[in-house]
Amino acid sequence: MHVRRLAVRRRGAPLLAVAGLALALGGCGIRATEVPTDFGGAPSRVPCSMTQPDVPAQEARGVPVQVFLLCGSSLVTVDRQVRVPDGTADAQRRVMVAQGLLDQLAETPSAAEKDAGYTTSVQGGMSVGGPRAGDPDDTLRLSTSPPQLTSYALAQIVCTLSDSAAAEGDGSVILGGPGREPLRRYECTDAVRNSPSGSRPPSTEVASG
């Protein structure tokens, strides 16, 4: 009997110690909590948003422009620079701006842009020229025929060019290719900006001489 009572006392000692510790913590103003504690998910970075400009203003050179990059399922504008020599004639200036925009679209996004989720579907090496004889004055002819471009790449190019000094500023741009296919006037609509994969930019045929 003496041995059994001793065993009971020994098993009860840890319980008494835990109870004493809880009282001590309560006396110190420390609230006991259950373990583990759920502190919620870690904060995540907001996509398609950069906290600061990728290039300091003092380092910027050239004509400030905006290009449309892909981010998630939509098109988002980012700031860029295009160099055009002073005194360039208007007709040549349009072509130079258009070429600069294409080059910027084909550039690999910077580290900051990649972190924010930006990508591009425009391939490098594409060139652009002005109108041929009989074309409307604001025509831009690409070295790749527009119908051969992916819907993403065409949406990026149409929205970027139509929103620039390379076009007439009415939200559209006349594009052609290197061949004899008809010219088309493409529009950058809200539907295209919000879902470039949904459908190709709407267009209408333009007469050419």
C-alpha positions as CSV (number, residue, x, y, z in Angstrom):
1,M,0.0,0.0,0.0
2,H,2.8,2.4,0.8
3,V,4.4,1.7,-2.6
4,R,1.1,2.5,-4.5
5,R,0.6,5.8,-2.7
6,L,4.1,6.8,-3.6
7,A,3.5,6.0,-7.3
8,V,0.4,8.2,-7.4
9,R,2.3,11.1,-5.9
10,R,5.0,10.8,-8.5
11,R,2.6,10.8,-11.4
12,G,0.8,13.8,-10.1
13,A,4.0,15.9,-9.7
14,P,4.2,16.9,-13.4
15,L,0.6,18.0,-13.4
16,L,1.1,20.2,-10.3
17,A,4.2,21.7,-12.0
18,V,2.3,22.6,-15.2
19,A,-0.5,24.1,-13.1
20,G,2.1,26.1,-11.1
21,L,3.7,27.4,-14.3
22,A,0.4,28.6,-15.7
23,L,-0.4,30.4,-12.5
24,A,3.1,32.1,-12.6
25,L,2.6,33.2,-16.2
26,G,-0.8,34.6,-15.3
27,G,0.6,36.5,-12.5
28,C,3.2,38.1,-14.8
29,G,0.5,39.3,-17.1
30,I,1.4,36.8,-19.9
31,R,-1.7,35.2,-21.5
32,A,-1.3,31.5,-22.2
33,T,-2.1,30.4,-25.8
34,E,-2.7,27.1,-27.5
35,V,0.1,25.7,-29.7
36,P,0.4,25.8,-32.7
37,T,-1.0,29.3,-33.3
38,D,-2.2,30.3,-36.8
39,F,-0.9,33.7,-37.7
40,G,-2.4,33.6,-41.2
41,G,-0.7,33.4,-44.6
42,A,2.4,35.3,-45.5
43,P,1.9,38.6,-47.3
44,S,2.2,38.3,-51.1
45,R,3.3,40.8,-53.7
46,V,0.6,42.5,-55.7
47,P,1.0,41.3,-59.4
48,C,1.3,43.8,-62.3
49,S,2.5,46.6,-59.9
50,M,6.0,47.9,-59.4
51,T,6.7,49.8,-56.2
52,Q,9.1,52.2,-57.9
53,P,10.1,53.2,-61.5
54,D,12.5,50.7,-63.1
55,V,14.7,53.5,-64.5
56,P,15.5,56.7,-62.5
57,A,14.2,59.8,-64.1
58,Q,17.6,61.4,-64.2
59,E,18.9,58.5,-66.3
60,A,16.0,58.6,-68.8
61,R,16.9,59.7,-72.3
62,G,14.9,60.0,-75.5
63,V,11.2,60.4,-76.1
64,P,9.0,59.0,-73.2
65,V,6.6,56.4,-74.5
66,Q,4.4,53.6,-73.2
67,V,4.3,50.0,-74.4
68,F,1.8,47.3,-73.6
69,L,3.2,44.1,-71.9
70,L,1.3,41.0,-70.9
71,C,0.6,40.6,-67.2
72,G,-1.7,37.8,-66.1
73,S,-4.5,37.7,-68.6
74,S,-4.5,41.3,-69.7
75,L,-2.3,44.1,-71.3
76,V,-0.7,46.6,-69.0
77,T,1.3,49.7,-69.9
78,V,4.9,50.3,-68.8
79,D,7.1,53.3,-69.4
80,R,9.9,53.2,-72.0
81,Q,12.2,55.6,-73.9
82,V,12.6,55.8,-77.7
83,R,15.4,57.8,-79.2
84,V,14.6,60.1,-82.2
85,P,17.2,62.6,-83.5
86,D,16.2,66.2,-83.3
87,G,15.0,67.7,-86.6
88,T,13.7,64.4,-88.0
89,A,11.0,64.9,-90.6
90,D,7.5,63.9,-89.5
91,A,7.1,61.0,-91.9
92,Q,10.4,59.5,-90.9
93,R,9.8,60.3,-87.3
94,R,6.6,58.2,-87.3
95,V,8.6,55.2,-88.6
96,M,11.4,55.7,-86.2
97,V,9.0,55.8,-83.2
98,A,7.2,52.7,-84.5
99,Q,10.5,50.8,-84.8
100,G,11.6,51.9,-81.4
101,L,8.3,50.7,-79.9
102,L,8.6,47.3,-81.6
103,D,12.2,47.0,-80.3
104,Q,11.0,47.8,-76.8
105,L,8.2,45.3,-77.0
106,A,10.7,42.6,-78.0
107,E,13.0,43.4,-75.1
108,T,13.2,40.9,-72.3
109,P,11.4,42.5,-69.3
110,S,13.7,43.8,-66.6
111,A,14.2,42.1,-63.3
112,A,11.7,44.4,-61.6
113,E,9.1,43.8,-64.4
114,K,9.6,40.1,-64.2
115,D,9.1,40.2,-60.4
116,A,5.8,42.1,-61.0
117,G,4.6,39.5,-63.5
118,Y,5.3,41.2,-66.9
119,T,6.0,39.2,-70.0
120,T,6.0,39.8,-73.8
121,S,5.0,37.7,-76.8
122,V,6.7,40.0,-79.4
123,Q,9.7,38.4,-81.0
124,G,12.9,40.3,-81.8
125,G,14.1,41.1,-85.3
126,M,10.9,42.6,-86.6
127,S,11.2,45.7,-88.6
128,V,8.6,48.3,-89.7
129,G,8.5,50.7,-92.7
130,G,6.3,53.5,-94.0
131,P,3.7,53.5,-96.7
132,R,4.2,52.3,-100.2
133,A,3.0,54.2,-103.3
134,G,-0.8,54.2,-103.1
135,D,-1.0,53.4,-99.3
136,P,-2.6,55.9,-96.9
137,D,0.0,58.2,-95.4
138,D,-0.3,56.7,-91.9
139,T,0.3,53.1,-93.0
140,L,2.9,51.0,-91.2
141,R,4.2,47.9,-92.9
142,L,5.7,45.2,-90.7
143,S,8.3,42.7,-91.9
144,T,6.0,39.9,-90.6
145,S,2.5,39.8,-91.9
146,P,0.0,40.7,-89.1
147,P,-2.2,37.6,-89.7
148,Q,0.9,35.5,-89.0
149,L,1.4,37.0,-85.5
150,T,-0.1,35.3,-82.4
151,S,-3.1,37.0,-80.9
152,Y,-1.0,38.1,-77.9
153,A,1.8,39.6,-80.1
154,L,-0.7,41.3,-82.4
155,A,-2.6,42.8,-79.5
156,Q,0.6,44.2,-77.9
157,I,1.7,45.7,-81.2
158,V,-1.8,47.2,-82.2
159,C,-2.4,48.7,-78.7
160,T,1.1,50.1,-78.4
161,L,1.3,51.6,-81.9
162,S,-2.3,53.0,-81.9
163,D,-1.6,54.8,-78.6
164,S,1.6,56.4,-79.9
165,A,2.9,59.2,-82.1
166,A,3.3,56.5,-84.8
167,A,-0.5,56.6,-85.4
168,E,-3.2,59.2,-85.8
169,G,-4.2,59.0,-82.2
170,D,-7.8,57.7,-82.7
171,G,-7.2,54.3,-81.1
172,S,-6.4,52.6,-84.4
173,V,-3.5,51.9,-86.7
174,I,-3.2,50.8,-90.3
175,L,-0.9,47.8,-90.7
176,G,0.3,45.8,-93.6
177,G,2.9,43.1,-94.3
178,P,5.8,42.7,-96.7
179,G,3.5,41.1,-99.3
180,R,0.5,42.2,-101.4
181,E,-2.1,41.2,-98.8
182,P,-4.7,44.0,-98.1
183,L,-4.0,46.6,-95.5
184,R,-6.2,46.6,-92.5
185,R,-7.1,49.1,-89.8
186,Y,-6.8,47.5,-86.4
187,E,-8.4,48.8,-83.2
188,C,-7.3,48.5,-79.6
189,T,-10.5,48.0,-77.7
190,D,-11.2,47.4,-74.0
191,A,-11.9,43.8,-74.8
192,V,-8.5,43.4,-76.4
193,R,-6.7,45.0,-73.5
194,N,-8.6,43.0,-70.9
195,S,-8.3,39.6,-72.7
196,P,-5.8,39.5,-75.6
197,S,-6.2,35.8,-75.8
198,G,-9.9,36.0,-76.3
199,S,-9.9,37.3,-79.9
200,R,-7.7,39.1,-82.3
201,P,-7.9,42.9,-82.5
202,P,-10.9,43.9,-84.6
203,S,-10.0,45.2,-88.1
204,T,-11.4,46.5,-91.3
205,E,-9.9,46.3,-94.8
206,V,-8.4,49.5,-96.1
207,A,-8.1,50.3,-99.8
208,S,-4.6,50.6,-101.2
209,G,-3.4,51.6,-104.6
